[in-house]
């Protein structure tokens, strides 16, 4: 049995992609250890089919956090047996790369996003230059790599002449016959949901402003992030507490119970760099699995999914009142919703991890970390 250590710079409570990868490798016969962080407000991690290790760090963000994490990770990996390593995103790559060379074991790089183009770096040219330099240093040396969409894979091919496979952020198939908990006080209201990290440029503030023009509607914001406090203060200042509900971070096992109660799921990222422009996020596919119509930004990757399956609408509208009109149409037009709901059944059947995971397993077979199919 091969031992594979995966590492990530979050506490993996709600990191669906890492959980799916770790679970799939474990089911394929590998001994899996997932390494991440333990913060003061981290929730417990239970019922995982693989081992976990969470490191307490002195810092929580910025250069000192990433430096501290990679130094701690380097020595952890140095003293722990591994037959292969999985680096999740650029911020875990330095430690993983050097250990893979020292121990002469395969390194697999999972790029969740185009890191140098994340919105947090757009107006920080020096920091962006540092991350771009790290990318230029390590990516040309990556033998086994995969990412979330073809657009990002093409960037790596054009910039560094490396071939990345595509493994999309598809969720496990939801069994609609399950008795889901009623976790939201929705009463007879229409429900709009946003789920995921609360970071800048994700359209959350825009929908908050649009809620002023919507009646009998509840906006559920499921997650935590850098702008959580700002968003809560914005809602309070706008007097919208009765229309907007913050759930906080939700354990993966409970997330579907929230999603399935929604009438509309949103993914309205702004065009703040190529990372968002080419985004193909978890939440879009989570909405699809729950048979929830979607409104997404009219960007290439998301738009291709929404339009090819006809499961909602795309828009780059940034005026709150006009957006409210669009949201209202999507919530009450039963003719449109009937078509979307019918198409969502097909989309959910096709766009699930059970169909996608073979792409992942083939990469690990090439690296000889799991056995070939008989």
C-alpha positions in Angstrom: 0.0 0.0 0.0 1.5 3.4 -1.1 1.4 6.2 1.4 0.4 9.6 -0.1 0.5 12.9 1.8 -1.6 15.7 0.7 -1.1 19.3 2.0 -3.2 22.5 1.9 -3.0 25.8 3.7 -6.5 25.8 5.0 -8.1 23.8 7.8 -10.0 21.6 5.2 -13.3 21.8 7.1 -15.1 22.9 4.0 -12.5 22.2 1.3 -14.5 19.9 -1.0 -11.9 19.3 -3.7 -9.3 18.1 -1.2 -11.8 15.9 0.5 -12.9 14.3 -2.7 -9.3 13.6 -3.8 -8.3 12.2 -0.5 -11.4 10.0 -0.3 -10.9 8.7 -3.9 -7.3 7.8 -3.3 -8.2 6.1 -0.1 -10.9 4.1 -1.8 -8.3 3.2 -4.5 -6.2 1.5 -1.9 -3.7 4.2 -0.9 -2.9 5.2 2.7 -3.8 8.9 2.7 -2.7 11.6 5.1 -4.1 15.1 4.7 -2.0 17.9 6.3 -3.4 21.4 6.9 -3.8 24.1 9.5 -5.5 24.4 12.8 -6.9 27.9 13.6 -8.4 29.1 16.8 -11.9 29.0 15.2 -11.5 25.8 13.3 -14.4 23.3 13.5 -13.7 19.7 14.3 -13.1 17.3 11.4 -14.9 14.0 11.8 -16.0 11.0 9.8 -13.2 11.2 7.2 -12.0 8.0 5.6 -8.4 9.1 5.8 -5.9 10.4 8.4 -5.5 14.1 9.1 -2.9 16.3 10.7 -3.5 20.0 11.4 -0.6 22.3 12.4 -1.0 25.2 14.7 0.7 28.2 13.2 1.9 31.5 14.8 0.6 33.6 11.9 -2.6 33.5 10.0 -2.0 35.4 6.8 0.6 37.2 4.7 4.2 36.4 4.0 5.0 35.2 7.5 2.1 32.7 7.4 3.2 31.2 4.1 6.8 31.1 5.1 5.9 29.5 8.5 3.6 27.0 6.9 6.2 25.8 4.3 9.0 25.6 6.9 6.7 23.5 9.2 5.5 21.4 6.3 9.0 20.8 5.0 10.2 19.3 8.3 6.9 17.4 8.8 7.3 15.8 5.4 11.0 15.1 6.0 10.4 13.0 9.1 7.3 11.2 7.9 7.2 8.3 5.4 5.6 9.0 2.1 5.6 7.3 -1.3 4.1 10.3 -3.0 3.1 13.9 -2.3 0.2 16.1 -3.5 0.7 19.8 -3.3 -2.6 21.7 -3.4 -2.0 25.1 -4.9 1.1 27.2 -5.3 1.3 28.2 -1.6 2.2 24.6 -0.6 4.5 23.9 -3.6 8.0 24.9 -2.2 8.1 22.5 0.7 6.6 19.7 -1.4 8.9 20.2 -4.3 12.1 20.1 -2.2 11.0 17.0 -0.2 10.1 15.2 -3.4 13.6 15.8 -4.7 15.3 14.9 -1.4 13.3 11.6 -1.0 13.1 11.0 -4.8 9.3 10.4 -4.7 6.6 11.6 -7.1 5.1 15.0 -6.6 1.6 15.7 -8.0 0.5 19.4 -8.2 -3.3 20.2 -7.9 -3.8 23.8 -9.0 -7.2 24.9 -7.6 -6.9 28.3 -9.2 -4.6 30.6 -11.2 -2.8 31.8 -8.1 -0.9 34.9 -9.3 -4.2 36.3 -10.7 -6.4 36.0 -7.5 -8.1 39.3 -6.7 -6.2 39.7 -3.5 -3.0 40.3 -5.5 -4.4 42.5 -8.2 -3.5 45.8 -6.4 -0.4 44.4 -4.8 2.2 44.3 -7.6 5.2 43.4 -5.4 3.4 40.4 -3.7 2.0 39.3 -7.1 5.6 39.4 -8.6 6.8 37.2 -5.8 4.1 34.6 -6.4 4.7 34.8 -10.2 8.4 34.2 -9.5 7.6 31.1 -7.4 5.4 29.9 -10.2 8.1 30.4 -12.8 10.6 28.6 -10.6 8.6 25.5 -9.9 5.9 24.9 -12.6 8.3 24.1 -15.5 9.6 21.2 -13.3 6.2 19.7 -12.6 5.8 16.3 -14.2 2.3 15.4 -12.9 -0.2 18.3 -12.7 -3.9 18.9 -13.0 -6.2 21.9 -12.6 -9.8 22.8 -12.5 -10.5 23.9 -16.1 -9.1 23.9 -19.6 -8.5 27.6 -19.7 -6.0 27.5 -16.8 -4.4 24.4 -18.3 -3.8 26.3 -21.5 -2.2 29.2 -19.6 0.3 26.7 -18.0 1.0 25.2 -21.4 1.5 28.6 -23.1 3.7 30.0 -20.3 5.7 27.0 -19.1 5.3 24.3 -21.8 3.9 21.9 -19.3 0.8 19.7 -19.8 -1.8 19.8 -17.1 -4.7 17.5 -17.0 -8.2 18.8 -16.1 -10.1 17.5 -13.1 -13.1 19.6 -12.5 -14.7 20.6 -9.2 -17.5 18.1 -9.5 -19.3 17.0 -6.3 -20.4 13.6 -5.2 -23.8 12.7 -6.5 -26.6 13.6 -4.1 -29.2 11.0 -3.3 -32.4 13.1 -3.6 -34.3 10.4 -1.6 -32.4 11.2 1.6 -34.2 12.9 4.4 -32.4 16.2 4.4 -32.6 18.3 7.6 -34.6 21.5 7.4 -31.9 23.9 8.4 -33.3 27.2 7.2 -36.3 29.2 8.5 -37.5 29.8 5.0 -41.3 29.6 5.6 -42.9 30.6 2.3 -40.0 32.8 1.1 -38.0 32.3 -2.1 -34.4 31.4 -1.3 -31.2 32.7 -3.0 -28.0 31.0 -1.9 -24.3 31.8 -2.1 -22.0 29.2 -0.7 -18.2 29.2 -0.5 -15.5 31.6 0.7 -16.5 35.1 1.5 -13.8 37.0 -0.4 -13.7 40.2 -2.5 -15.1 40.2 -6.0 -17.5 37.3 -5.7 -20.7 39.3 -6.2 -21.9 38.9 -2.6 -22.1 42.7 -1.9 -23.9 43.2 -5.2 -26.7 40.7 -4.3 -26.9 42.3 -0.8 -27.6 45.6 -2.5 -30.1 44.0 -4.8 -32.1 42.5 -1.9 -33.4 46.0 -1.1 -35.6 45.6 -4.2 -36.8 42.1 -3.5 -39.7 41.1 -1.3 -40.6 37.7 0.2 -37.0 36.6 -0.6 -34.2 35.3 1.7 -30.5 35.5 0.8 -28.4 32.8 2.4 -24.7 33.4 2.7 -23.1 30.1 3.6 -19.4 30.3 4.4 -16.7 32.4 6.0 -13.8 34.4 4.6 -11.7 37.6 4.5 -14.7 39.9 4.2 -17.2 38.2 6.6 -17.1 41.0 9.1 -17.5 43.7 6.4 -20.5 41.9 4.8 -22.2 41.6 8.2 -21.7 45.3 8.9 -23.0 46.1 5.4 -26.2 44.1 6.0 -26.7 45.7 9.4 -26.1 49.2 8.1 -28.6 48.6 5.2 -31.2 47.3 7.6 -31.5 44.0 5.8 -31.1 41.6 8.7 -34.5 40.1 8.1 -33.7 39.3 4.4 -30.1 38.0 4.7 -28.9 35.0 6.8 -25.2 34.2 7.5 -24.7 30.6 8.3 -21.0 30.7 9.0 -18.8 27.8 7.9 -20.7 24.6 7.3 -19.3 21.1 7.6 -19.3 19.2 4.3 -21.7 16.6 5.6 -24.4 19.3 6.2 -23.8 21.5 3.2 -26.3 19.7 0.9 -29.1 20.2 3.4 -28.7 24.0 2.9 -28.2 23.9 -0.8 -31.2 21.7 -1.6 -33.6 24.2 0.0 -32.6 27.0 -2.3 -34.6 28.3 -5.3 -31.6 29.9 -7.0 -27.8 29.6 -6.6 -25.4 32.5 -7.5 -21.8 32.7 -8.7 -21.4 36.3 -9.8 -17.7 36.8 -9.7 -16.3 40.1 -11.0 -13.6 40.3 -13.7 -10.8 40.9 -11.2 -8.0 39.0 -13.1 -7.8 35.8 -15.0 -8.4 33.6 -11.9 -12.0 34.8 -11.6 -12.5 35.2 -15.4 -11.7 31.5 -15.9 -13.4 30.3 -12.7 -15.3 27.0 -12.6 -16.1 26.9 -8.9 -17.4 24.1 -6.6 -20.5 26.0 -5.8 -21.8 26.0 -9.4 -21.7 22.2 -9.5 -23.1 21.9 -5.9 -26.1 23.9 -7.1 -26.5 21.6 -10.1 -26.3 18.5 -7.9 -29.1 19.9 -5.7 -31.2 20.7 -8.9 -31.0 24.4 -8.1 -31.2 26.8 -11.1 -28.2 29.1 -11.3 -27.2 32.7 -12.1 -23.5 33.1 -13.0 -21.2 35.6 -14.5 -21.0 35.5 -18.2 -17.4 34.3 -18.2 -16.1 31.5 -20.5 -16.0 28.5 -18.3 -19.1 29.0 -16.2 -21.1 30.3 -19.2 -20.3 27.2 -21.2 -21.8 24.9 -18.5 -24.9 27.0 -17.9 -25.7 27.5 -21.6 -24.8 24.0 -22.8 -27.2 22.4 -20.2 -29.7 25.4 -20.1 -29.9 25.4 -16.3 -30.2 29.1 -15.6 -28.9 32.4 -16.9 -25.6 34.3 -17.1 -25.1 38.0 -16.7 -22.4 40.6 -16.0 -25.0 43.1 -14.7 -23.6 45.2 -11.8 -26.5 47.6 -11.2 -28.4 46.3 -8.0 -31.9 47.4 -9.2 -31.5 45.8 -12.6 -30.0 42.7 -11.0 -33.0 42.5 -8.7 -35.3 42.5 -11.7 -33.3 39.6 -13.1 -33.4 37.7 -9.9 -37.1 38.2 -9.5 -37.7 36.8 -13.0 -35.6 33.7 -12.3 -37.5 33.1 -9.0 -41.0 33.5 -10.2 -41.1 32.6 -13.9 -42.4 29.1 -13.6 -42.1 28.4 -17.4 -38.4 29.1 -17.3 -37.9 27.3 -14.0 -39.7 24.2 -15.3 -37.2 23.9 -18.2 -34.2 24.5 -16.0 -35.4 22.0 -13.4 -35.8 19.3 -16.1 -32.4 20.0 -17.5 -30.8 20.0 -14.1 -31.7 16.3 -13.7 -29.6 15.5 -16.7 -26.8 17.9 -15.7 -26.6 16.5 -12.2 -26.4 12.9 -13.5 -23.5 13.8 -15.8 -21.6 16.4 -13.8 -20.7 14.4 -10.7 -17.5 13.1 -9.1 -18.4 9.5 -9.8 -17.9 10.3 -13.5 -14.9 12.7 -13.1 -12.7 10.7 -10.7 -11.3 8.3 -13.3 -9.3 11.3 -14.7 -7.8 11.8 -11.3 -7.0 8.1 -10.8 -5.3 7.9 -14.2 -2.8 10.6 -13.1 -1.9 8.7 -9.9 -1.6 5.5 -12.0 1.0 7.2 -14.2 2.9 8.3 -11.1 2.7 4.6 -9.9 1.0 5.6 -6.6 -2.1 3.5 -7.1 -2.4 0.2 -9.0 -3.6 0.0 -12.6 -7.0 -1.3 -13.3 -7.1 -5.0 -13.9 
